[in-house]
Amino acid sequence: MRAIFLDKDGTLVENVPYNVNPALVQLTWKAAEALQLLTHMGFALFVVTNQPGVAEGIFTESALDGVHRRLAQQLAQYGVALDGFYFCPHSPDGMVERYAVPCTCRKPMPGMLYRAAHEHNIDLGASWMVGDILNDVEAGHRAGCRTVLIDNGNETEWKISAHRMPDLTAPNLYVAAGMIASAEQSGREQTMHIPGLRPGSSGVAVP
């Protein structure tokens, strides 16, 4: 299975800090149409989101259930369904002791992507991570995915390293979906034109 891993706030929905009010959940511009395209291409869709508000005592884990339901309702109007919704409740700077710990799931660590891959048999090497800060990019690369940075102004630190260089950059999720489609098509065309490779073959060159 191929997957698109989606950051939530600032990528899939408008960024309202620490929001757990379903009424304030609003999809970003043409996000639903973007997911329609990606679903049509055969990608499964997974949200992977840091939610340090849990560790900071601002809201509980269960409060995110309403956000998930509201998001699912909005996408259902476009015939789109999420295949998974993963969140990290931890923050080393948190106030709630059980969550104020280092972890492997808080992006830029790839734990949420690994968990989804294990639970849903996802081919990480054939998948993409899309997010609006370089921590999303790093998490994707650490998991072995290709990445798209939504360059909408939410990344402010720009701490660059090999893991934090996106494969593609787009102004929003809708454009990102089109770029992923183009990249996938280009990859297929390159495979089709390998010398000695029959169109439609398994990828093994023949004499």
C-alpha angles and dihedrals in degrees: 000000000000119000143192112217111206130199108221113212113059093003110053098012133024112274110256105163116241092352120169096154106113090206090065095052106112126170117237118250111305091342092141091053089050091055091047089059094046092048090050088055089057100256122143114224125229131175114215112183139168111229106183090163086085092058091043092055094242094121140352130251090251090058088070091063090077092050090051092049093048091049091049091050093052094048093045089066086067096043092255125133130188115232093205144359115207127177137179113222095186134105126164087218094052128125098219106083099214091055099036094090138106111262143174096234101064109097130272079049113078100225097117091051092048091049092051091047091052094046097043104030093244123179099226093191090061094045137087135222116210122190145140101240134050092249086069091050092049093049090051094049093046088056092049098253130132113246145217123199115210098216099203100134098271093110105079106158102053095197100176127205136146091273092048099058108104120222090221136014124208136171094232144358094267093058090042091057091053091049091050089050090052093047092050092048091048090051091052092049092051090052091050091055100049105127111258093015116125114221109258094018125133093260097267112125116236128210 
